[in-house]
Amino acid sequence: MAKVKAVGILSRYAGDEMEVEGGKSVEELLASLGIPSPLVGIVLVNGRQVEKSYVIGEEDEVKLIPLLGGG
């Protein structure tokens, strides 16, 4: 099982941490959790930044970081 950690506002959708089966892209994972893709600014897998098209493996650790804004 892959570990998924959602940071900041994204934890409202997925909780702080959860486990999911591998084989889905990050984009598919976001859709299944109801997380709007534009809210996710950075996706880290095993500490490296990846695109949302990345297919999650069974042993991956995924971190979803929200888009930051300011003024």
C-alpha positions as CSV (number, residue, x, y, z in Angstrom):
1,M,0.0,0.0,0.0
2,A,1.2,3.5,-0.8
3,K,1.1,6.2,1.9
4,V,-0.5,9.5,1.1
5,K,-0.1,12.6,3.3
6,A,-2.2,15.7,2.6
7,V,-0.9,19.0,3.9
8,G,-2.8,22.1,5.0
9,I,-6.2,22.7,3.4
10,L,-5.9,19.4,1.5
11,S,-6.2,17.4,4.7
12,R,-9.9,18.5,4.8
13,Y,-10.4,16.1,1.8
14,A,-8.1,13.2,2.7
15,G,-7.3,13.5,6.4
16,D,-3.7,13.9,7.5
17,E,-2.5,10.5,6.3
18,M,-4.0,7.5,4.6
19,E,-3.0,4.3,2.6
20,V,-4.1,3.6,-0.9
21,E,-3.4,0.9,-3.5
22,G,-0.9,1.7,-6.1
23,G,-1.6,1.6,-9.9
24,K,-3.5,4.9,-10.1
25,S,-2.1,8.2,-11.3
26,V,-1.9,11.1,-8.9
27,E,-4.7,12.8,-10.9
28,E,-6.9,9.7,-10.5
29,L,-6.2,9.7,-6.8
30,L,-7.2,13.3,-6.5
31,A,-10.4,12.7,-8.3
32,S,-11.2,9.6,-6.1
33,L,-10.7,11.7,-3.0
34,G,-12.7,14.7,-4.3
35,I,-9.7,17.0,-4.2
36,P,-9.8,19.6,-7.0
37,S,-6.6,19.3,-9.0
38,P,-5.9,23.0,-9.2
39,L,-5.7,23.2,-5.3
40,V,-2.6,20.9,-5.4
41,G,0.5,22.9,-6.1
42,I,3.2,20.3,-5.6
43,V,3.2,16.5,-5.5
44,L,6.2,14.8,-3.9
45,V,6.7,11.0,-4.2
46,N,9.5,9.6,-2.1
47,G,10.8,13.2,-1.6
48,R,11.0,14.0,-5.3
49,Q,8.6,16.3,-7.2
50,V,6.5,14.6,-9.8
51,E,3.8,15.5,-12.3
52,K,0.1,14.6,-11.6
53,S,0.3,12.0,-14.4
54,Y,2.8,9.9,-12.2
55,V,1.5,6.4,-11.5
56,I,1.7,5.6,-7.8
57,G,3.5,2.4,-6.9
58,E,2.7,0.1,-3.9
59,E,5.6,1.3,-1.8
60,D,5.5,5.0,-2.6
61,E,5.1,7.8,-0.1
62,V,3.0,10.6,-1.7
63,K,2.8,14.1,-0.2
64,L,0.2,16.5,-1.5
65,I,1.0,20.2,-1.0
66,P,-1.6,22.9,-1.6
67,L,-1.1,25.8,-3.9
68,L,0.0,28.7,-1.9
69,G,-1.2,32.2,-2.5
70,G,-0.6,35.6,-1.1
71,G,-0.7,39.2,-1.8
